[in-house]
Each structure stands twice: as structure tokens, then as C-alpha cells.
Amino acid sequence: MTWIKPSFLWLIHRSNWARRPGQERVLAVRMTRQGWEDALSRAVLTTADPTAVARAAVHVQWDPERSLRGAALNHYSIRRTSCRRDVEASPPAGVIGCVSPVWWRR
């Protein structure tokens, strides 16, 4: 699963500071607004019918923002996920480049 999330603190929290196996790399990417909107238009909310969620290549859900210490805050931001097979076939729509690794553990 590949996540595109505007929240750096949430990504770091979710990957356990890049210590979780398979999540050792957190990258910053540049994405066009049109690409983001196109992807969201094809997405299915994870709270939708389970059959629709299983068929969808792109999922969207709302997650609590995180404080610097990792505590859940009382407001939410969007998270978009794509299945690995789709990402390996081609980059997500609208991604125009990898800015840099922001967190990397070996």
C-alpha cells in the first residue's frame, strides 16, 4: 500500500519513525492539484460498502492529525492510498517528481 498524505507527522507516526518493516522510507513528492483531484474523484471511502472498497484501486479515509509527540489531535486530514500493484505499474496521477527522502532508516 502506498500512502499520499499531506501530513508529515501522521506519516512519521504511522511508520513508527521509519522503523516499521517495509516503511523505512518516507519521501516528499510534488503533485499537481489536478492530479490530486483526479485521484480523489476515482477513490472510494474506506467506510463504503466492503465490496466497493475491495474493487477500488484508490482508497480515501480521514485520520486524526498528530502532535509532535504523536498524540492524536481533535482534527482530521485526508489520506489517499493506492494498491502497490498500481503504483509499481505507474506513478500515481499527478506526481511530477520526488522532492527528496525526508526520512530514511536502514
MISEDREN-857017 format. One record per residue (C-alpha): residue in three letters; x, y, z. Coordinates in steps of 0.2 Angstrom, whole numbers, padded with zeros to 4 digits. Layout:
MISEDREN-857017
<'ALA', <X, Y, Z>>;
...
//
This chain:
MISEDREN-857017
<'MET', <0000, 0000, 0000>>;
<'THR', <0006, 0017, -0004>>;
<'TRP', <0000, 0032, 0005>>;
<'ILE', <-0001, 0050, -0001>>;
<'LYS', <-0004, 0061, 0014>>;
<'PRO', <-0002, 0080, 0017>>;
<'SER', <0003, 0077, 0035>>;
<'PHE', <0021, 0073, 0038>>;
<'LEU', <0018, 0070, 0057>>;
<'TRP', <0005, 0057, 0053>>;
<'LEU', <0017, 0048, 0041>>;
<'ILE', <0031, 0048, 0054>>;
<'HIS', <0019, 0041, 0067>>;
<'ARG', <0011, 0028, 0056>>;
<'SER', <0029, 0021, 0051>>;
<'ASN', <0035, 0022, 0069>>;
<'TRP', <0048, 0034, 0064>>;
<'ALA', <0053, 0024, 0049>>;
<'ARG', <0056, 0009, 0059>>;
<'ARG', <0041, -0002, 0054>>;
<'PRO', <0047, -0016, 0041>>;
<'GLY', <0043, -0010, 0023>>;
<'GLN', <0040, 0008, 0029>>;
<'GLU', <0058, 0013, 0031>>;
<'ARG', <0057, 0027, 0018>>;
<'VAL', <0047, 0042, 0018>>;
<'LEU', <0048, 0053, 0003>>;
<'ALA', <0041, 0070, -0001>>;
<'VAL', <0033, 0071, -0018>>;
<'ARG', <0027, 0085, -0029>>;
<'MET', <0010, 0083, -0036>>;
<'THR', <-0001, 0094, -0046>>;
<'ARG', <-0018, 0099, -0040>>;
<'GLN', <-0026, 0092, -0055>>;
<'GLY', <-0018, 0075, -0051>>;
<'TRP', <-0024, 0075, -0033>>;
<'GLU', <-0042, 0080, -0038>>;
<'ASP', <-0042, 0066, -0052>>;
<'ALA', <-0036, 0053, -0040>>;
<'LEU', <-0049, 0058, -0027>>;
<'SER', <-0063, 0058, -0040>>;
<'ARG', <-0059, 0039, -0043>>;
<'ALA', <-0057, 0035, -0024>>;
<'VAL', <-0069, 0025, -0013>>;
<'LEU', <-0071, 0030, 0005>>;
<'THR', <-0065, 0016, 0016>>;
<'THR', <-0081, 0017, 0026>>;
<'ALA', <-0091, 0012, 0010>>;
<'ASP', <-0098, -0005, 0005>>;
<'PRO', <-0084, -0018, 0008>>;
<'THR', <-0087, -0024, -0010>>;
<'ALA', <-0084, -0007, -0017>>;
<'VAL', <-0069, -0005, -0006>>;
<'ALA', <-0061, -0021, -0011>>;
<'ARG', <-0063, -0017, -0030>>;
<'ALA', <-0056, 0001, -0029>>;
<'ALA', <-0038, 0004, -0033>>;
<'VAL', <-0038, 0021, -0023>>;
<'HIS', <-0045, 0022, -0006>>;
<'VAL', <-0048, 0038, 0005>>;
<'GLN', <-0050, 0040, 0023>>;
<'TRP', <-0049, 0053, 0036>>;
<'ASP', <-0036, 0051, 0050>>;
<'PRO', <-0033, 0062, 0066>>;
<'GLU', <-0018, 0074, 0064>>;
<'ARG', <-0004, 0071, 0076>>;
<'SER', <0006, 0082, 0088>>;
<'LEU', <0025, 0082, 0088>>;
<'ARG', <0024, 0069, 0102>>;
<'GLY', <0012, 0058, 0092>>;
<'ALA', <-0004, 0061, 0101>>;
<'ALA', <-0020, 0061, 0091>>;
<'LEU', <-0027, 0079, 0089>>;
<'ASN', <-0045, 0084, 0088>>;
<'HIS', <-0045, 0087, 0069>>;
<'TYR', <-0043, 0076, 0054>>;
<'SER', <-0034, 0076, 0037>>;
<'ILE', <-0036, 0066, 0022>>;
<'ARG', <-0026, 0051, 0017>>;
<'ARG', <-0026, 0043, 0000>>;
<'THR', <-0019, 0025, -0003>>;
<'SER', <-0016, 0016, -0019>>;
<'CYS', <-0013, -0003, -0021>>;
<'ARG', <0006, -0007, -0023>>;
<'ARG', <0002, -0016, -0040>>;
<'ASP', <-0005, 0000, -0047>>;
<'VAL', <0009, 0011, -0040>>;
<'GLU', <0023, -0001, -0047>>;
<'ALA', <0014, -0001, -0064>>;
<'SER', <0015, 0019, -0065>>;
<'PRO', <0016, 0033, -0053>>;
<'PRO', <0000, 0040, -0045>>;
<'ALA', <-0008, 0053, -0056>>;
<'GLY', <-0001, 0070, -0055>>;
<'VAL', <0015, 0065, -0046>>;
<'ILE', <0028, 0076, -0055>>;
<'GLY', <0043, 0071, -0045>>;
<'CYS', <0051, 0065, -0029>>;
<'VAL', <0057, 0080, -0020>>;
<'SER', <0068, 0071, -0008>>;
<'PRO', <0069, 0057, 0005>>;
<'VAL', <0063, 0065, 0021>>;
<'TRP', <0066, 0050, 0032>>;
<'TRP', <0076, 0035, 0029>>;
<'ARG', <0081, 0021, 0040>>;
<'ARG', <0092, 0006, 0035>>;
//
